[in-house]
Amino acid sequence: MSTESQTFTEKYDLLGCIQCGRCTGGCPVTVRADLNVRQFVNDAYDEEKLDELARLAEIWDCTACHTCAVRCPKGLKPLEVLIGLRSMIVESGKVEPTVRDALQSVLLEGNPWEKARATRSDWMEGLDVKIAEPGVAVENLFFVCCTNAYDPRVQTTVKNLVKLLNKTGIDYAFFPDDESCCGSEVFTLGEEGLFEMLVEDNTEYLNEFTAERMVTISPHCFTTYRTHYPDLKNPVIHYTQLIDELIAEGKLAWKGELSKKIVYHDPCYLGKQGGIFDEPRRILKSIPGVELVEFERRRERSLCCEGGGGKMWVESESKKERLADTRIKDAKALGAEIVAVACPFCVLTLEDAMKNLGYEEEMRVAEIMELLGEIVDL
Amino acid sequence: MKTFVCIKYVPDTSEAEVKVNPDGVTVDSSRFSFDINDADNYAVEESVLIKEDKGGEVTVVSIGPKQSDVMIRMAMAKGCDKALRVEDERIADHDPLMVARVLAGAIKGQEFDLVFTGCWADDDGHMSTGVALAEYLGVNHASMVKKVEILDGKVKAHRELEGGLMEVVELELPAVLTIQTGINEPRYAPIRGIRQAQKKELNVAGLDDLGIDPAEVGSDASQVIVENLYIPEVESTAEFIEGEPEEKAEKLASILVKGGLV
């Protein structure tokens, strides 16, 4: 975390940039927006220009997919220059109403979806969910994620997960409903102060619980906890890592076959940011009957769905084809019947694209846990 | 310009399930999220915009519990200068006239040019507090204001009326304006601003501190008695009345009479 006395140039190590163009060469957004992150890194060196740069609409086009950071030969994070510029707008208060409401909701209710904190665990209704208690050690401690908790479309992910955990009999518990947002989108929307507060408060809260590992369900929580929470005492994993282990140990019993052609979409926050590429693929391959095919743009080169970087609350000015539409068209060209993902944002954006393109009859978008819920004996 | 802006801490009932408490006259608010009343948020923004343009001072006034301090701090983070929160169990706060009396008691005796309120509250929807407040303060008012122009000693208020009509009125200052949503775009209160606003003055007062007689603002003074709250039953039948206008009227009258409604 930076200190107030740092200049913009120091904070983002702008002088470290050699203007090689690796960032812009990989940026997925350039095909549909005027965003040129290399130019921003170059121009932000002039402190007098910062206000002018911060007012440019394209700073909100970045999806924080981190392709630029992955490709940067100097280990810089060009996208964070854009986040720094967003911060200037956030500090002035003059953000889009959707951004304002999401950020305010995180402060007041602990989630960006403007839902009451008291209803965070409503998804558990009718399920036998084990709840963690501070100081009582548990092997696998689950963090549900605001989107999985509140969005009816993706609640299936966590509901199926609970059924599967109960069936396997492994030691697990979920955090009680006083958990708060990890702040992934707060960070990328540029609300530095709120993010610092979340890191401080959440670290204190999460450390009250003792676990062999904390299991995240959204890749956004996964990467945010691993990257921005240096003082967490419990190691953080993604649920696909756990399921992969359970399958290897023979703990899942299949109840039939899923004879479908499936293509796996690597979520940016799980793949290029979290290094988890193989576990989701192994899970899918282990399902009887599944034929797993691959996108041409996969793993580190996976095409972003545009759900990250706070883009769930910011509409791009560009009217060109959405990346999610491109992705679904690619899946159709492969003959895939299911686009499997392991991220709630990817489910929402890709499913929207699929409906928008009118492919509902021939294709579906599904979270991996959704598929397991249909094919594992629960 | 010296402005007071009156704000209310209200539950968001847009999606939450509303349950009436066993007492039959209150609502279970334990599962609601609370925030500034929507129209009041626009009133805050308008007061800050005027201050940024003309200079002056904005004071927040609110009747509410300690939990509402976060809403008040947010308003101060946006640019309001100081605040008064009135907390007293004796206030009959279900009655907009009693609320207006308390607000008037909190403001009276101080110099002001403008008082803003939201045009209505999301929880009880009376649309009366601001207008009653003007009466108790003895000043002019305009309601449902969608545009404000400050003139010399006057204010020009554009009022949004039924059927899309816009009425423009000029009022001598001081005046009370009840602000309609959409008049501006309320800004975000960044957390750093909220922290800085901790240094601003937020006074908490009861009726005795304000010199307001509890007997004048309590349930005995109120002419509003909440007798019963209930969730309307969802009816599944609808009847379309066919025929010429005269026939329709006759059939309708017959239904109303049979149903004991007239």
Interface residues (C-beta under 8 A of the other chain):
Chain A: V90 E91 S92 G93 K94 V95 P97 V99 R100 L103 Q104 S105 L107 L108 E109 E114 K115 A116 R117 A118 T119 E191 E192 G193 L194 M197
Chain B: D12 E15 A16 S30 R31 F32 S33 F34 D35 V70 M74 K78 E185 P186 R187 Y188 A189 P190 I191 R192 G193 I194 R195
